[in-house]
Amino acid sequence: MPFVIDHTRDIDAPAALVWQVLTDFDDYGQWNPFVPSATCDLRPGGRFAMRVALIAGRLMSQTEFVVTVDAGKGFSYSMKPAPGGLVRSIRDQRVEETGEGRSRYTSHFRIDGALSLVVGATLGRFLRRGFDGHADGLVRRAEQLAR
């Protein structure tokens, strides 16, 4: 059974601005409590290197790989699968215009594989808190810049 975390946020900012914030990896430390530092080669196969605050007070290095890019609209990335497919993950983030300078952000994170339940049981609450912080920080930053 997969472990899944989904987010949807309506944002008082145009989609182009939200996309700019989401893909300005050098600026993540200004708004993203979960990933305070990141570099990304935003093209399929590109490396997405992050410092992740998974457990309070500790930063860990995480490298994932870009799977898809739909410029201005979304991108997805995935970890290198564990041997034997024990753990696989993918995260898809999307931004869409909803009209009158507003937009919607969606994020879908999924862990599959034989160890997905173990990962969910041991790290699930930390991952949820982290992705909550990412989504809420994105909203705050985009709305602040839109004013």
DSSP file (Angstrom, degrees, kcal/mol; ACC not computed):
  #  RESIDUE AA STRUCTURE BP1 BP2  ACC     N-H-->O    O-->H-N    N-H-->O    O-->H-N    TCO  KAPPA ALPHA  PHI   PSI    X-CA   Y-CA   Z-CA
    1    1 A M              0   0    0      0, 0.0     2,-0.0     0, 0.0   116,-0.0   0.000 360.0 360.0 360.0 130.5    0.0    0.0    0.0
    2    2 A P        -     0   0    0      0, 0.0     2,-0.5     0, 0.0   110,-0.2  -0.317 360.0-130.1 -73.5 156.8    1.5    3.4   -1.0
    3    3 A F  E     -A  111   0A   0    108,-2.5   108,-2.8     2,-0.0     2,-0.4  -0.948  34.8-174.0-103.9 124.7    2.1    6.2    1.5
    4    4 A V  E     -A  110   0A   0     -2,-0.5     2,-0.4   106,-0.2   106,-0.2  -0.952  21.3-174.5-129.7 139.8    0.6    9.5    0.0
    5    5 A I  E     -A  109   0A   0    104,-2.3   104,-2.5    -2,-0.4     2,-0.4  -0.984  14.1-175.5-130.4 121.8    0.6   13.1    1.0
    6    6 A D  E     -A  108   0A   0     -2,-0.4     2,-0.4   102,-0.2   102,-0.2  -0.917   3.3-175.5-117.8 144.5   -1.6   15.6   -1.1
    7    7 A H  E     -A  107   0A   0    100,-2.3   100,-2.3    -2,-0.4     2,-0.4  -0.995   7.8-178.0-135.5 143.3   -1.9   19.3   -0.8
    8    8 A T  E     +A  106   0A   0     -2,-0.4     2,-0.4    98,-0.2    98,-0.2  -0.982   9.9 177.1-136.6 129.3   -4.1   21.9   -2.5
    9    9 A R  E     -A  105   0A   0     96,-2.7    96,-3.1    -2,-0.4     2,-0.4  -0.997  22.4-144.6-134.9 130.7   -3.7   25.6   -1.8
   10   10 A D  E     -A  104   0A   0     -2,-0.4     2,-0.4    94,-0.2    94,-0.2  -0.803  26.3-160.0 -89.1 135.8   -5.5   28.5   -3.4
   11   11 A I  E     -A  103   0A   0     92,-3.2    92,-2.3    -2,-0.4     2,-1.8  -0.954  25.4-136.6-127.3 133.9   -3.2   31.5   -3.6
   12   12 A D  S    S+     0   0    0     -2,-0.4    90,-0.2    90,-0.2   134,-0.1  -0.464  81.8  81.3 -83.7  64.1   -3.9   35.2   -4.1
   13   13 A A  S    S-     0   0    0     -2,-1.8    -2,-0.2    90,-0.1   130,-0.1  -0.954  89.2 -90.6-162.3 148.7   -1.2   35.6   -6.7
   14   14 A P    >>  -     0   0    0      0, 0.0     4,-2.0     0, 0.0     3,-0.6  -0.293  36.3-117.3 -64.1 150.7   -0.9   34.9  -10.4
   15   15 A A  H 3> S+     0   0    0     87,-0.4     4,-2.8     1,-0.2     5,-0.2   0.858 113.7  59.0 -57.2 -38.1    0.3   31.4  -11.4
   16   16 A A  H 3> S+     0   0    0      1,-0.2     4,-1.9     2,-0.2    -1,-0.2   0.879 107.4  46.6 -61.8 -37.2    3.4   32.9  -13.1
   17   17 A L  H <> S+     0   0    0     -3,-0.6     4,-2.3     2,-0.2    -1,-0.2   0.904 111.8  50.0 -71.1 -41.6    4.5   34.4   -9.8
   18   18 A V  H  X S+     0   0    0     -4,-2.0     4,-2.8     1,-0.2    -2,-0.2   0.921 111.0  50.2 -61.5 -43.4    3.8   31.2   -7.9
   19   19 A W  H  X S+     0   0    0     -4,-2.8     4,-2.1     1,-0.2    -1,-0.2   0.910 108.4  53.1 -60.2 -42.5    5.8   29.3  -10.5
   20   20 A Q  H  X S+     0   0    0     -4,-1.9     4,-0.7    -5,-0.2    -2,-0.2   0.925 112.2  44.0 -59.4 -45.8    8.7   31.8  -10.1
   21   21 A V  H >< S+     0   0    0     -4,-2.3     3,-0.9     1,-0.2    -2,-0.2   0.933 113.2  51.7 -64.1 -45.9    8.8   31.3   -6.4
   22   22 A L  H 3< S+     0   0    0     -4,-2.8    -1,-0.2     1,-0.2    -2,-0.2   0.814 117.1  38.3 -61.9 -32.6    8.5   27.5   -6.7
   23   23 A T  H 3< S+     0   0    0     -4,-2.1     2,-1.5    -5,-0.2    -1,-0.2   0.362  86.3  96.3-106.3   4.9   11.4   27.3   -9.1
   24   24 A D    X<  +     0   0    0     -3,-0.9     3,-1.8    -4,-0.7     4,-0.2  -0.632  50.0 172.4 -89.1  76.9   13.7   30.0   -7.6
   25   25 A F  G >   +     0   0    0     -2,-1.5     3,-1.3     1,-0.3    13,-0.6   0.784  69.2  63.7 -62.6 -30.5   15.7   27.3   -5.8
   26   26 A D  G 3  S+     0   0    0      1,-0.2     3,-0.3    -3,-0.2    -1,-0.3   0.755 104.0  49.8 -63.3 -23.2   18.3   29.8   -4.6
   27   27 A D  G X  S+     0   0    0     -3,-1.8     3,-2.4     1,-0.2     4,-0.5   0.372  75.1 106.2 -98.2   3.2   15.6   31.6   -2.6
   28   28 A Y  G X> S+     0   0    0     -3,-1.3     4,-3.2     1,-0.3     3,-1.5   0.840  71.7  64.8 -54.7 -35.1   14.1   28.6   -0.8
   29   29 A G  G 34 S+     0   0    0     -3,-0.3    -1,-0.3     7,-0.3    -2,-0.1   0.691  94.1  62.5 -62.0 -17.7   15.8   29.7    2.4
   30   30 A Q  G <4 S+     0   0    0     -3,-2.4    -1,-0.3     1,-0.1    -2,-0.2   0.708 128.0   0.1 -79.0 -21.0   13.5   32.8    2.4
   31   31 A W  T <4 S+     0   0    0     -3,-1.5    -2,-0.2    -4,-0.5    -3,-0.1   0.544 106.7  87.2-143.7 -15.3   10.3   30.9    2.6
   32   32 A N     <  +     0   0    0     -4,-3.2   102,-0.1    -5,-0.2    -1,-0.1  -0.798  38.7 178.5-106.9  98.8   10.7   27.1    2.8
   33   33 A P  S    S+     0   0    0      0, 0.0    -1,-0.2     0, 0.0    20,-0.1   0.744  84.7  50.9 -69.4 -21.0   11.1   25.7    6.3
   34   34 A F  S    S+     0   0    0     96,-0.3    19,-3.0     1,-0.3    97,-0.1   0.868 124.0  24.7 -82.5 -39.3   11.3   22.1    5.0
   35   35 A V        +     0   0    0     17,-0.2    -1,-0.3    -7,-0.2    -3,-0.2  -0.743  67.5 168.8-127.0  81.4   13.9   22.7    2.3
   36   36 A P  S    S+     0   0    0      0, 0.0     2,-0.3     0, 0.0    -7,-0.3   0.575  71.6  32.7 -74.3  -6.6   15.9   25.7    3.4
   37   37 A S  E    S+B   51   0A   0     14,-0.9    14,-2.5    -9,-0.2     2,-0.3  -0.969  70.8 154.1-150.9 131.8   18.6   25.1    0.7
   38   38 A A  E     -B   50   0A   0    -13,-0.6     2,-0.4    -2,-0.3    12,-0.2  -0.995  22.5-167.0-156.8 149.5   18.3   23.6   -2.8
   39   39 A T  E     -B   49   0A   0     10,-2.5    10,-2.1    -2,-0.3     2,-0.4  -0.990  19.1-177.4-132.4 144.0   19.8   23.5   -6.2
   40   40 A C  E     -B   48   0A   0     -2,-0.4     2,-1.1     8,-0.2     8,-0.2  -0.979  31.4-150.5-148.9 131.3   18.1   22.1   -9.2
   41   41 A D        -     0   0    0      6,-2.4     2,-2.5    -2,-0.4    25,-0.2  -0.832  32.6-149.7 -92.7  92.6   18.8   21.4  -12.9
   42   42 A L        +     0   0    0     -2,-1.1     6,-0.0   -19,-0.1    -2,-0.0  -0.385  59.0  91.2 -78.5  73.5   15.2   21.8  -13.9
   43   43 A R  S >  S-     0   0    0     -2,-2.5     3,-3.2    25,-0.0    23,-0.3  -0.961  92.3 -71.2-154.3 152.9   15.0   19.5  -16.9
   44   44 A P  T 3  S+     0   0    0      0, 0.0    23,-0.2     0, 0.0     3,-0.1  -0.207 124.3  16.5 -51.3 128.9   14.2   15.8  -17.1
   45   45 A G  T 3  S+     0   0    0     21,-3.3    22,-0.1     1,-0.3    -3,-0.1   0.231  96.0 136.9  90.5 -12.5   17.1   13.8  -15.6
   46   46 A G    <   -     0   0    0     -3,-3.2    20,-3.0    -5,-0.2    -1,-0.3  -0.280  58.2-107.9 -68.4 152.6   18.4   16.9  -13.8
   47   47 A R  E     - C   0  65A   0     18,-0.2    -6,-2.4    -3,-0.1     2,-0.5  -0.602  22.3-163.1 -82.0 139.3   19.6   16.6  -10.2
   48   48 A F  E     -BC  40  64A   0     16,-2.7    16,-2.5    -2,-0.3     2,-0.5  -0.902  14.0-172.2-121.3  96.7   17.6   18.2   -7.4
   49   49 A A  E     +BC  39  63A   0    -10,-2.1   -10,-2.5    -2,-0.5     2,-0.3  -0.811  10.4 175.9 -97.8 126.9   19.9   18.5   -4.4
   50   50 A M  E     -BC  38  62A   0     12,-3.1    12,-2.6    -2,-0.5     2,-0.6  -0.912  35.9-141.3-130.7 152.9   18.3   19.6   -1.2
   51   51 A R  E     -BC  37  61A   0    -14,-2.5   -14,-0.9    -2,-0.3     2,-0.4  -0.989  36.8-160.9-106.2 118.5   19.1   20.2    2.5
   52   52 A V  E     - C   0  60A   0      8,-3.2     8,-2.4    -2,-0.6     2,-1.2  -0.871  23.3-150.2-113.2 131.9   15.9   18.9    4.2
   53   53 A A  E     +     0   0A   0    -19,-3.0     6,-0.2    -2,-0.4     3,-0.1  -0.617  41.1 148.4 -94.8  71.7   14.7   19.7    7.7
   54   54 A L  E     +     0   0A   0     -2,-1.2     2,-0.5     4,-0.3    -1,-0.2   0.934  68.4  32.1 -74.0 -47.0   12.9   16.4    8.2
   55   55 A I  E >  S- C   0  58A   0      3,-0.6     3,-2.2    -3,-0.3    -1,-0.2  -0.957 105.9 -95.5-114.5 129.5   13.5   16.1   12.0
   56   56 A A  T 3  S+     0   0    0     -2,-0.5     3,-0.1     1,-0.3    -2,-0.1  -0.045 107.6  14.7 -47.1 133.0   13.7   19.4   13.9
   57   57 A G  T 3  S+     0   0    0      1,-0.1     2,-0.4    -4,-0.1    -1,-0.3   0.381 110.4  90.1  85.7  -4.7   17.2   20.6   14.5
   58   58 A R  E <   -C   55   0A   0     -3,-2.2    -3,-0.6     2,-0.0     2,-0.4  -0.986  55.5-160.0-131.1 129.1   18.8   18.4   11.9
   59   59 A L  E     -     0   0A   0     -2,-0.4     2,-0.4    -6,-0.2    -6,-0.2  -0.876  13.3-170.2-101.3 136.9   19.4   19.0    8.2
   60   60 A M  E     -C   52   0A   0     -8,-2.4    -8,-3.2    -2,-0.4     2,-0.3  -0.949  23.4-116.5-125.0 149.2   20.0   16.1    5.9
   61   61 A S  E     +C   51   0A   0     -2,-0.4     2,-0.4   -10,-0.2   -10,-0.2  -0.643  32.6 179.9 -83.2 137.8   21.1   16.0    2.3
   62   62 A Q  E     -C   50   0A   0    -12,-2.6   -12,-3.1    -2,-0.3     2,-0.5  -0.985   9.6-166.9-140.0 126.3   18.7   14.6   -0.2
   63   63 A T  E     +C   49   0A   0     -2,-0.4    17,-0.5   -14,-0.2     2,-0.2  -0.969  15.2 167.2-116.7 125.9   19.3   14.2   -3.9
   64   64 A E  E     -C   48   0A   0    -16,-2.5   -16,-2.7    -2,-0.5     2,-0.4  -0.685  28.3-119.9-123.8 179.4   16.4   13.4   -6.2
   65   65 A F  E     -CD  47  78A   0     13,-3.0    13,-2.4   -18,-0.2   -18,-0.2  -0.986  22.0-114.8-132.6 134.3   16.1   13.6  -10.0
   66   66 A V  E     + D   0  77A   0    -20,-3.0   -21,-3.3    -2,-0.4    11,-0.3  -0.430  30.2 177.8 -66.8 132.7   13.7   15.6  -12.1
   67   67 A V  E     +     0   0A   0      9,-2.9     2,-0.3     1,-0.4    10,-0.2   0.837  63.2   6.0-101.3 -52.3   11.2   13.4  -14.0
   68   68 A T  E     - D   0  76A   0      8,-0.9     8,-2.1   -24,-0.1    -1,-0.4  -0.959  54.7-166.5-135.3 152.4    9.0   15.8  -15.9
   69   69 A V  E     + D   0  75A   0     -2,-0.3     2,-0.5     6,-0.2     6,-0.2  -0.981   8.5 179.9-138.7 127.4    8.9   19.6  -16.5
   70   70 A D  E >>  - D   0  74A   0      4,-3.3     3,-2.9    -2,-0.4     4,-2.2  -0.847  41.3-125.3-121.9  89.3    5.9   21.5  -17.9
   71   71 A A  T 34 S+     0   0    0     -2,-0.5     4,-0.1     1,-0.3    -2,-0.0   0.005  87.8   5.6 -47.3 129.0    7.4   25.0  -17.9
   72   72 A G  T 34 S+     0   0    0      1,-0.1    -1,-0.3   -53,-0.1   -53,-0.2   0.307 131.8  56.7  82.9  -8.9    5.2   27.5  -16.0
   73   73 A K  T <4 S-     0   0    0     -3,-2.9    22,-3.0     1,-0.3     2,-0.3   0.693 107.5 -44.2-125.8 -34.1    2.8   24.7  -14.9
   74   74 A G  E  <  -DE  70  94A   0     -4,-2.2    -4,-3.3    20,-0.2    -1,-0.3  -0.961  35.2-153.4 174.3 166.3    4.6   22.0  -13.0
   75   75 A F  E     -DE  69  93A   0     18,-1.9    18,-2.7    -2,-0.3     2,-0.3  -0.982   9.9-151.0-154.4 159.1    7.4   19.5  -12.5
   76   76 A S  E     -DE  68  92A   0     -8,-2.1    -9,-2.9    -2,-0.3    -8,-0.9  -0.948  10.3-173.5-131.7 154.2    7.9   16.2  -10.8
   77   77 A Y  E     -DE  66  91A   0     14,-2.2    14,-2.7    -2,-0.3     2,-0.3  -0.971   3.0-163.4-145.5 160.5   10.9   14.6   -9.2
   78   78 A S  E     -D   65   0A   0    -13,-2.4   -13,-3.0    -2,-0.3    12,-0.2  -0.977  21.2-116.1-144.8 150.7   11.8   11.2   -7.8
   79   79 A M        -     0   0    0     10,-0.5    10,-0.3    -2,-0.3   -15,-0.2  -0.456  48.0 -91.9 -77.4 160.9   14.4    9.5   -5.6
   80   80 A K        -     0   0    0    -17,-0.5    -1,-0.1    -2,-0.1   -17,-0.0  -0.655  56.6-107.6 -69.0 124.1   16.7    6.9   -7.0
   81   81 A P        -     0   0    0      0, 0.0     7,-0.2     0, 0.0     3,-0.1  -0.208  30.8-112.6 -58.1 143.5   14.7    3.7   -6.3
   82   82 A A    >   -     0   0    0      5,-2.5     3,-2.0     1,-0.2     4,-0.3  -0.379  51.2 -75.5 -68.3 154.1   16.1    1.4   -3.6
   83   83 A P  G >  S+     0   0    0      0, 0.0     3,-1.2     0, 0.0    -1,-0.2  -0.197 120.6  15.3 -52.3 140.3   17.4   -1.9   -4.7
   84   84 A G  G 3  S-     0   0    0      1,-0.2    -2,-0.1    -3,-0.1    29,-0.0   0.599 124.1 -81.1  71.4  10.6   14.7   -4.4   -5.6
   85   85 A G  G <  S+     0   0    0     -3,-2.0    29,-0.5     2,-0.2    -1,-0.2   0.763  84.8 147.0  67.4  24.0   12.1   -1.6   -5.7
   86   86 A L  S <  S+     0   0    0     -3,-1.2    29,-2.7    -4,-0.3     2,-0.4   0.866  73.4  14.6 -61.3 -36.3   11.8   -1.7   -1.9
   87   87 A V        +     0   0    0     27,-0.2    -5,-2.5    26,-0.1     2,-0.3  -0.981  68.2 167.7-143.0 128.2   11.1    2.1   -1.9
   88   88 A R  E     - F   0 112A   0     24,-2.3    24,-2.8    -2,-0.4     2,-0.3  -0.986  10.9-173.4-133.6 145.0   10.2    4.4   -4.7
   89   89 A S  E     - F   0 111A   0     -2,-0.3   -10,-0.5   -10,-0.3     2,-0.3  -0.969  10.2-179.2-137.7 156.8    8.9    7.9   -4.5
   90   90 A I  E     - F   0 110A   0     20,-1.9    20,-2.5    -2,-0.3     2,-0.4  -0.972   7.1-164.9-149.6 142.6    7.6   10.7   -6.7
   91   91 A R  E     -EF  77 109A   0    -14,-2.7   -14,-2.2    -2,-0.3     2,-0.5  -0.998   5.6-169.1-128.2 129.4    6.5   14.2   -6.0
   92   92 A D  E     -EF  76 108A   0     16,-2.7    16,-2.6    -2,-0.4     2,-0.4  -0.976   2.8-170.8-118.9 125.7    4.5   16.2   -8.6
   93   93 A Q  E     -EF  75 107A   0    -18,-2.7   -18,-1.9    -2,-0.5     2,-0.3  -0.967   7.3-176.7-119.7 133.9    3.9   19.9   -8.0
   94   94 A R  E     -EF  74 106A   0     12,-2.9    12,-2.3    -2,-0.4     2,-0.4  -0.945  14.0-164.9-131.9 148.6    1.5   21.9  -10.2
   95   95 A V  E     + F   0 105A   0    -22,-3.0     2,-0.4    -2,-0.3    10,-0.2  -1.000  14.2 178.6-131.5 130.7    0.4   25.5  -10.5
   96   96 A E  E     - F   0 104A   0      8,-2.3     8,-2.6    -2,-0.4     2,-0.3  -0.992  30.3-117.1-135.7 144.5   -2.7   26.6  -12.4
   97   97 A E  E     - F   0 103A   0     -2,-0.4     6,-0.3     6,-0.2     3,-0.1  -0.566  24.5-178.7 -73.1 135.3   -4.3   30.0  -13.0
   98   98 A T  E     -     0   0A   0      4,-2.5     5,-0.2    -2,-0.3    -1,-0.1   0.397  50.5 -92.6-115.9  -0.6   -7.8   30.2  -11.5
   99   99 A G  E >  S+ F   0 102A   0      3,-1.0     3,-1.2     0, 0.0    -1,-0.2  -0.036  95.4  47.5 108.8 151.7   -8.6   33.8  -12.7
  100  100 A E  T 3  S-     0   0    0      1,-0.3     3,-0.1    -3,-0.1    -3,-0.0   0.863 131.4 -49.3  51.6  46.3   -8.4   37.4  -11.5
  101  101 A G  T 3  S+     0   0    0      1,-0.3     2,-0.3   -88,-0.0    -1,-0.3   0.687 113.3 117.6  72.8  18.0   -4.8   37.1  -10.3
  102  102 A R  E <   + F   0  99A   0     -3,-1.2    -4,-2.5   -90,-0.2    -3,-1.0  -0.795  37.8 179.5-115.6 159.6   -5.4   33.9   -8.4
  103  103 A S  E     -AF  11  97A   0    -92,-2.3   -92,-3.2    -2,-0.3     2,-0.4  -0.930  21.9-126.3-149.6 172.6   -3.9   30.5   -8.7
  104  104 A R  E     -AF  10  96A   0     -8,-2.6    -8,-2.3    -2,-0.3     2,-0.4  -0.994  14.4-158.5-129.2 133.0   -4.0   27.0   -7.3
  105  105 A Y  E     -AF   9  95A   0    -96,-3.1   -96,-2.7    -2,-0.4     2,-0.4  -0.927  12.3-176.2-108.3 132.3   -1.0   25.0   -6.1
  106  106 A T  E     -AF   8  94A   0    -12,-2.3   -12,-2.9    -2,-0.4     2,-0.4  -0.982   5.3-172.9-128.6 145.1   -1.2   21.2   -5.9
  107  107 A S  E     -AF   7  93A   0   -100,-2.3  -100,-2.3    -2,-0.4     2,-0.5  -1.000   3.1-172.1-136.1 133.5    1.3   18.7   -4.6
  108  108 A H  E     -AF   6  92A   0    -16,-2.6   -16,-2.7    -2,-0.4     2,-0.4  -0.982   5.9-177.9-128.1 119.1    1.1   14.9   -4.8
  109  109 A F  E     +AF   5  91A   0   -104,-2.5  -104,-2.3    -2,-0.5     2,-0.4  -0.963   6.0 178.1-118.8 132.9    3.8   12.9   -3.0
  110  110 A R  E     -AF   4  90A   0    -20,-2.5   -20,-1.9    -2,-0.4     2,-0.5  -0.994  16.5-166.6-141.7 131.4    3.8    9.1   -3.1
  111  111 A I  E     +AF   3  89A   0   -108,-2.8  -108,-2.5    -2,-0.4   -22,-0.2  -0.980  18.9 176.3-114.8 127.5    6.0    6.4   -1.8
  112  112 A D  E     + F   0  88A   0    -24,-2.8   -24,-2.3    -2,-0.5     3,-0.2  -0.696  26.3  76.8-118.8 172.5    5.6    2.9   -3.1
  113  113 A G  S >  S-     0   0    0     -2,-0.2     3,-2.0   -26,-0.2     4,-0.3  -0.313  90.3 -61.4 111.3 169.0    7.3   -0.4   -2.6
  114  114 A A  T 3  S+     0   0    0    -29,-0.5     3,-0.3     1,-0.3     4,-0.2   0.769 133.0  45.9 -58.8 -28.6    7.5   -3.2    0.0
  115  115 A L  T 3> S+     0   0    0    -29,-2.7     4,-2.6    -3,-0.2    -1,-0.3   0.318  79.5 103.8 -98.3   8.9    8.8   -0.7    2.6
  116  116 A S  H <> S+     0   0    0     -3,-2.0     4,-2.6   -30,-0.3    -1,-0.2   0.875  81.2  50.7 -60.5 -37.5    6.4    2.1    2.0
  117  117 A L  H  > S+     0   0    0     -4,-0.3     4,-2.3    -3,-0.3    -1,-0.2   0.877 110.3  49.8 -67.5 -36.4    4.3    1.2    5.1
  118  118 A V  H  > S+     0   0    0      2,-0.2     4,-2.4    -4,-0.2     5,-0.3   0.929 111.9  47.8 -66.3 -45.1    7.5    1.2    7.2
  119  119 A V  H  X>S+     0   0    0     -4,-2.6     4,-3.1     1,-0.2     5,-0.7   0.931 113.1  49.0 -60.8 -45.6    8.5    4.6    5.8
  120  120 A G  H  X5S+     0   0    0     -4,-2.6     4,-1.2    -5,-0.2     5,-0.3   0.899 112.9  47.2 -60.5 -41.7    5.0    6.0    6.4
  121  121 A A  H  <5S+     0   0    0     -4,-2.3    -1,-0.2    -5,-0.2    -2,-0.2   0.863 122.5  33.1 -70.1 -36.1    5.0    4.7   10.0
  122  122 A T  H  <5S+     0   0    0     -4,-2.4    -2,-0.2    -5,-0.2    -3,-0.2   0.851 137.1  16.8 -91.0 -36.2    8.4    6.0   10.9
  123  123 A L  H  X5S+     0   0    0     -4,-3.1     4,-2.7    -5,-0.3     3,-0.4   0.479  93.5 101.1-115.7  -5.5    8.7    9.2    8.9
  124  124 A G  H  X<S+     0   0    0     -4,-1.2     4,-2.8    -5,-0.7     5,-0.2   0.873  83.6  47.6 -53.0 -47.1    5.2   10.0    7.9
  125  125 A R  H  > S+     0   0    0     -5,-0.3     4,-2.1     1,-0.2    -1,-0.2   0.865 114.0  48.3 -66.4 -33.9    4.5   12.7   10.5
  126  126 A F  H  > S+     0   0    0     -3,-0.4     4,-2.4     2,-0.2    -2,-0.2   0.900 112.4  48.3 -71.1 -40.6    7.8   14.4    9.8
  127  127 A L  H  X S+     0   0    0     -4,-2.7     4,-3.0     2,-0.2     5,-0.3   0.920 111.8  49.9 -64.3 -43.4    7.1   14.3    6.0
  128  128 A R  H  X S+     0   0    0     -4,-2.8     4,-2.6    -5,-0.2    -2,-0.2   0.941 111.9  47.5 -60.1 -47.4    3.6   15.7    6.5
  129  129 A R  H  X S+     0   0    0     -4,-2.1     4,-2.3    -5,-0.2    -1,-0.2   0.914 113.8  48.9 -60.3 -42.5    4.9   18.5    8.7
  130  130 A G  H  X S+     0   0    0     -4,-2.4     4,-2.2     2,-0.2   -96,-0.3   0.933 112.9  44.8 -64.2 -47.3    7.6   19.3    6.1
  131  131 A F  H  X S+     0   0    0     -4,-3.0     4,-2.5     2,-0.2    -1,-0.2   0.844 111.3  54.9 -68.6 -32.3    5.3   19.3    3.1
  132  132 A D  H  X S+     0   0    0     -4,-2.6     4,-2.9    -5,-0.3     5,-0.3   0.942 109.6  47.5 -59.7 -47.4    2.7   21.4    5.1
  133  133 A G  H  X S+     0   0    0     -4,-2.3     4,-2.4     1,-0.2    -2,-0.2   0.880 111.4  50.8 -62.2 -39.4    5.5   23.9    5.8
  134  134 A H  H  X S+     0   0    0     -4,-2.2     4,-2.3     2,-0.2    -1,-0.2   0.955 114.0  43.1 -62.0 -51.4    6.5   23.9    2.1
  135  135 A A  H  X S+     0   0    0     -4,-2.5     4,-2.0     1,-0.2    -2,-0.2   0.927 117.3  45.3 -63.5 -46.3    2.9   24.5    0.9
  136  136 A D  H  X S+     0   0    0     -4,-2.9     4,-2.4     1,-0.2    -1,-0.2   0.885 113.1  50.8 -66.7 -38.3    2.1   27.2    3.5
  137  137 A G  H  X S+     0   0    0     -4,-2.4     4,-2.7    -5,-0.3     5,-0.2   0.885 107.9  53.1 -65.5 -38.9    5.4   28.9    3.0
  138  138 A L  H  X S+     0   0    0     -4,-2.3     4,-2.6     2,-0.2     5,-0.3   0.920 109.8  48.7 -61.1 -44.4    4.9   29.0   -0.8
  139  139 A V  H  X S+     0   0    0     -4,-2.0     4,-2.6     2,-0.2     5,-0.3   0.955 113.2  46.6 -60.1 -51.2    1.5   30.6   -0.3
  140  140 A R  H  X S+     0   0    0     -4,-2.4     4,-2.3     1,-0.2    -2,-0.2   0.922 114.9  46.4 -58.8 -46.3    2.9   33.3    2.1
  141  141 A R  H  X S+     0   0    0     -4,-2.7     4,-2.3     2,-0.2    -1,-0.2   0.931 114.5  45.7 -65.8 -46.3    5.8   34.1   -0.1
  142  142 A A  H  X S+     0   0    0     -4,-2.6     4,-1.7    -5,-0.2    -1,-0.2   0.919 115.0  47.4 -64.0 -43.2    3.8   34.4   -3.4
  143  143 A E  H  X S+     0   0    0     -4,-2.6     4,-0.8    -5,-0.3    -1,-0.2   0.873 110.9  52.5 -67.4 -35.6    1.1   36.5   -1.7
  144  144 A Q  H >< S+     0   0    0     -4,-2.3     3,-0.7    -5,-0.3    -2,-0.2   0.929 112.0  45.1 -62.9 -45.6    3.7   38.7   -0.1
  145  145 A L  H 3< S+     0   0    0     -4,-2.3    -1,-0.2     1,-0.2    -2,-0.2   0.772 107.6  59.6 -70.2 -25.7    5.4   39.3   -3.5
  146  146 A A  H 3<        0   0    0     -4,-1.7    -1,-0.2     1,-0.2    -2,-0.2   0.683 360.0 360.0 -76.7 -17.8    2.0   39.9   -5.2
  147  147 A R    <<        0   0    0     -4,-0.8    -1,-0.2    -3,-0.7    -2,-0.1   0.502 360.0 360.0 -69.5 360.0    1.1   42.8   -3.0
